[in-house]
Structures are given as C-alpha cells and as structure tokens.
Amino acid sequence: MSKLLTKLDFTRGPEMKNRFMLAPLTNSQSHEDGVMSEEEFHWLTMRAKGGFGLTMTCASHVQAIGKGFPGQMGVFSDDHLEGLSRLAEEINNSGSISNLQLHHAGMRSPKEIIGEDPVCPSVNEEFSARGLSLDEVKKLRDDFIAGAVRSEKAGFHGVELHGAHGYIICQFLSDEVNFRDDEYGGDLEGRSRLLKEIIDGIRSECSSDFMLGVRLSSERFGIKLGESKQLAEELMLSGKLDFLDMSLWNCFQEPQEDEFKGKTLLQHFSELKKGNTRLGVAGNIRTPQDATKAMEADIDWVMLGRAAILNHNFPKLFAANPEFEPPIIPVSADYLAKEGLSPKFITYMSNWGFVEGHDDKMKEALKKA
C-alpha cells in the first residue's frame, strides 16, 4: 500500500487517516466582514468529505487591518464564532482533522480594502506601509494568540501560523523588509522573535492537545534559504510544533541561490533533523505521480492546492487508482462549479489560467454556477 494511504499521528491532536492535507487556498468567497459564507462552507466541507486527512481553511486574518483580499474569512472577532463552529463541526464529522490558518497580510493589505495605510515591521515606501510601534507588535502577537484561542473555542483541532509568502510574519523574518532596531529586528534570532512568542503564547493559552503548525517559505519574499533551513530545523526540534508546512513553490526544482544548487528544495528540507515534528511540503504537486514522488523523500505528508481544486476527492480517487489522471487546465467554469467553487472563486481562478476563455461563454457559465 502507498505510504500516502497510511495513517499519521502527531504529538497533539487526532490521528490523520492518510497523508493528504488540503492547502489553505485564497478563494474570496466569504463576507466582507470576515463572517464565513455558505460558499466557503460548501467548498471546504466538500474536500473534507472527499477524503482529505486534514482540511485547512483559507488564510483567516487575526486583525481587521490584516485583511489581504476581498471576501477573506476572519477570526479576529467573536462575531465569526458561529460560522467557524459550524465549519469545524462539519469537517470533524467528516473524519478529517480541522485546522484554521491564522494570517495577517501586513504591508500587503490593500489600502482600498482596509481603508487606511497597511502596516509593516518597518516603513515600506513600495507598499506605502507604516512601521509598527513596539506596542503594536505586542498587540499583533496577542491577536494571533487570541485567534488560536477563538479557533479552539470554535472546535478546530488546531491552527497553522502563516509565516510564508511575504505576509506579516514572513515580513518580520526577512532582512530585506524588517529594519527594526529593537528586539524584533536585527539578526535571525530577533527577526524570528515574534513568531516564537506567538508559538509560546498559543502553547500557554490553548489546551495541551491543541495542534499547532507553521507554514514557512523556503526562499523568495525576502527569505534566504540558509536562514529558512536554520529556522525550520530549530522549530522542528523545539517540541512546540506538531507539524511544519514548507511551501516550496516547486518541490522538485533546485534553489535560486547558487550555493545551494545540486539538490532540490525538497531534498534540502527533508534532510533536516525533525525531532517529533511532522514535516510536509507543498509546491507543484499536481498528479498522483507527483505526490508519490514527493513521499519518496523523508517527509510525512503532502499538501495539495490546485490538485484539490480540480478534484475535491483526490485522496479517494488515489485510493481507488494511484495512477488516475486529473483533468488538465484550463477547464470549464461548469466543471469547477461541480467541484464546489462559487462564481467568485471561479472568477478568481481565471486569473491563474484555470478557466477556459474570458468571453461571453464563460460569463454565461458563471451565471449557471
């Protein structure tokens, strides 16, 4: 039997029934106040019922000012609890582990969405972002922790901290963005202090069996591969995380930095010391063959994004036939609607070359969706 179909346990939280995780995917389907919509509920629970061992929500912002895109689900207010509780319950009842991704866009929060200048570790003229005061950094830390507490209250098995893709935790980690001269800047120890304090706070404020994961970028977004590897190994050996989610963009490519070429990004991270932390990867895993190939490295699970959009039941299809052939993009809007995407999500995916055409035929299909 394929390793992908075997169970996986964690230090905390329930056992995962297989090695497939649903990636946290931007979809712009929820209400503008952060309240979960029926479309968001349908999209996520369809994947949980489709066999994913762990179902991760989209990035959910912990402060109103941290909203990164239209229709983003929020976790910054008790007003969100009713919808989040309903979602967690349905995912759990489907036999999938429920995780909510905690997020703040920082300087990448569009002014036209949040109604004011975005925030950043330091002043950033490119994004017209102001630097956070020391008190605001501590408030940001506390709001991430509060988001985890709220997620546990809603019934989620755990949370993932979004420390990747150039959002605010990643901005603190980057020496190209973070120019602070206090304890949250400087060397890697200072730049990673916010992340580590959030981790410590969640461990302190949430129950002993509450799952905690972190998503990191391997490179890009101002992140250097050497520092990313150092931080990844340190976090895995700390014993404070249950899983580390490395977003590699493309698992099978070599790094951008010349000094690290000769091995793939997947190899760079799979060879790290992990302790009891489970390591998984995301990045260009689109077919059953890709998933199998990734698992040949010393990792514990794979995270599917685009593949899960195209097949809500990818794990079940894989169990029935490990050589099944997913559809090739672009696909029709009607096809995506049948896979649980709302018209808003389909429109968003058209920006990524997923949808056939951008003409009246597509608009007509969206009306039917």
N, C-alpha and C positions, 0 to 999 in steps of 0.2 A: 504494500500500500504506500502511496505517495506520502512523504513527510507532511505535505500540505494538509492532509486529511487527518493527521493525528492531533491529539489534544495538547494543550499548553497550559501549564499552571504558572501562577505568579506568586510573589511573596505575599501580596494582599489581593483581596477580591476573588471573584469566582474563576473557575477554570474555563478556558476558551476551548470550544468544541472543535475548532480547526485553526489553521494558521492564516486565515484571510481576515484582514481588517479593512473596513471601509474608510477611505481617506476623508478628511474634513474638506468639503468642497464648497467654494463660493457659489451661491445659486440665486441670490436676490429675490427669494420667494416670500420672505416674511414681511410683517407690517413695519412701517417706518419708525414706530415707537419701540421696536425690538420684540414685540409680542409675536410668538410663534403663530404662523398661519396654517390653515388646513393643507395648503400645498406643500409646505415644509414637512408637516407631519406625514403626509402621504409618501413623499419622496424617501424619507429616512426609514419609515417603518416597512416600506416595500423591500428595502435592502436587508433589514433585519430578518424579515420573513423569507428572503431569498437565500439565506444560509450563511451570512457573514458571521464569523465568530465574535467580532467586536464591531459595533456600529458607532462611528464617531460623528458627532454633529458638525455642522459648518462652524467656522470661527465665530464665536459669540463674544461681543465686546463687554468689557467689565466697567467701562465708563462711557457716558453718552458722548463725550468728546473723542472717544477712541473708535467711533464708528468708521469703517473703512469703505463701505459700499452700500448702495441702495438696497433696501429690503433685507438688512442684516438682522439675524436673530440676536437678542441681547440677554445678558444675565446680570445686569447692573441694578436691577430693581425687583422688589417683591412682586411688582405687577406682572413679572414674567413667570412667576412660580406656577400658576395654574396650567399654562401651556407646557412648560417644561416637565411638570409632574406627569401630565398625560402622555407626553412623548416617552419619558423614561419608563413608565409602566408598560407601554406597548412594546418597546424594544425588549425589555426584560422578559415579558410574557412570550416573546417570540423565540426565546432561547439564545439571544445574543447578549453579550456584555455591552452595557450602555456607558459611553464616555462623552463628556461635553468638552469641547476645545475652548479654552479661555484665551481671549485675544484683545489686543489694543493696537490700532493702526499707527499711533504716534504721528509722525510728520506726514504719513501717507493718508491721513484722514482729510478728505477734500473739504475745503472751506465752504463750498456751496452746499455740502451735506450737513456739516456740524454747526454752521453759522458763525464761526469765529476762526481765528488762526489756529492751525494744529500745533501740537506740542512735540518736543523732541528732547533728547538728553542735553543738546546744546543748540544754540541758534543755528538755523539752517536756512540760508537765503534761497537755495534752489527750490525748497518746498514752502517758503515763506512761513517757516515754523519758528516759534519762540522756544527758548530753553526752559526747562522745568526748574523751579526753585527746589531747594533741598526738602522743604516741607511737602511739596507736590510729589516728589519722588517717593517719599514715605507714604503719602496718601495713595499713590499708584500701587505700591506694594500691597497696602492693606486692602485695596479694592480687588486686586487679583485674588487675595486670600478669601475675601468676602464672596467672590464669585464661586469659589470652590465650595465654601460652606453652603451657599444657596443651591448649588448643584446637588450636593449630598442631601439636602433637605427635600429636593425635588424627587429624589430616588435614583439618581445616577450612581452607577458602581464606581465611577471615578472621573477624573478630568485629565486633560492634556494641556500643558502650557505651550502656547505658540511662540517659540523662540526663533522662528525661521523667517525667511522671505522678506526681510527688510522691514518688519513691523517693530513695535517699540522695544521688546526685549532684545531682538536682533540689533536694533539701533544702539542699545546700550553696549552690546558685545563688540560692536565694530569700532576699531580705532580710526576709521575714516569718517565716522559720524559723531562719536562720543568724544568731546574735547573737555569734559568736566575736569576740574582740578580738586574735587573733593573725593570722598571715599567711594563714590560711584563712577569714577573715571580713572584714567591712568593706565596701569598695566592690566593684563587679563584678569588678575585677581579682583581689581577694583571694578572693571567693566562687567564682570560676572556676578558682582555682589547682589545686585537687585534680583536676579534670577534665583540665587541661592537663598536669599532671605524670603522670597515667595515660597520656595520649596519648604523651608523650615516652618514658615507660618502655617502652611496647609497641613503639614505633619502634626503641628501642635493643635490646630483648631478643628480638624476633621477626625473621624473615628479611626481606630487602629487598623481597620480592614478596608479603608478607602483607598482606591487605586490612584496612582499619580504617575503620569508620563510627561515627557518633554519632547518637543519637536525642535530640531536644530537644522540649519543649513550647513552643508559641507564646505561650500565656497560661494562666491558671488555675494551680492548685497553687502559688500564691505567686509566679508568674512574671509580670513586666511585659513587654508586647510590645516596647517600645523596647529594653530590655536583651536580650531574646531575639533581636531582629534584629541588634543590635550584635554579640552573641556569635556568632551564626550566620555573619555575614559574616567576622568575624575568623578563625573556624575554617576556613572555606572557602578563604580567601586564604593561610592558613598553609602550605599544601602538604603538611600532615601527614596529612590525611584523604583517603580515596578517595571517600567519599560522606557526605552529611548527610541524615538522615531526619527531616523535620519532621512531628511529629504534631499536626495542626491541629484534630482532633476533627470539624470540618466544614469542608472546603476552601473551600466556596462561601459561607460566611457572613461577615459583617463582624465585626471585633474587638469585644470588650466595652467597651474604653476609648473614650470619646467622641472623643478627639483623633485617633484612628486610623480612625474611620469614614469611609465613602466609597469604600473599596476592600475587596475580600475578603481573607481571610487568605492565600489562595493568591497573590493579586497582591502582597501585602506582601513575601512571601519570594521569589517568582520574579523580582522586580526587583533583588534584591541582587547584588553582584559575587560571582562564584563561583570565579574562577581556574580551576584544572583539577579542582576537586572536583565530583562529580556530585550534583545536588540532586533529591531525591524527596519526595513527600508522601503522607500517609495521612490519612483522615478523611472518612467518609461517601461513599466511592467504592464503590458497590454494584452498578452496572449497567455494561454496555458503554458506554452513553452518558455516564455519569459519568466513566469512565476516559478516553474520548476528549475530553471537555470539559476535564478537568484537564490533559491533554497539550497543549492549545491555549495554555497559559501556557508560559513559558520554564523548564520543568523537564525532567528527564531520565528519570524513571521514576515509576510509581505503586506503592503498597503496598496490598495487599488483605488484609483481615481477615475480616469477616463474609461477603464475597462468596466467599472461598476456603473457608469452612466449608460454604457451600451448594453450591459446585461445585468439587470438587478439581481439575478440569481446565478451569478458567475460561480460561486462555490458549489452549488448544486449541479450545475452543468459540468463542472470539472469532476465532481464525484462520479457522475454518470459516464463521462468520457473525457479523460485527461488530454485528449488531442482535439477537442471540439474547436471549431473555427468561429471566432467572434466576427461580427459584421465589420466591414471596412468603412471608415469615414471618407466622405460625408454620407450621412444617412438622412432620410426624410424626417420632416417635423412630425409626421404622423407616427413614425417608428418611435421617436423619442417620447411622444405623448403616451404611447402604450407602455413605455418603460418608466412612467411615473413623473416625467418632467412637465412642469406647468408652462404656459406660454411665456412667462417671464424668464424662466430658466432656459427654455429653448432659444429665446432671443439672445440671452447672454452667451450661450454656447455657439451661436452663429458667429461670434467674434473670434472663435477658436477653430474655425474651419470644420465644424461638426455637422452643419446643416446644409443640405442641398439647396443651392440658389439663395438669392436675396430679393427675388422678384415677387410679382403678384401671386404666383403659385404658392410660394412659401407663406405669404401673408394669409392666404385662404386656408392653408393647412393649420396655421396657428389659431385661426378662429374656431376651427373644429376641435382643437386640443382641449 
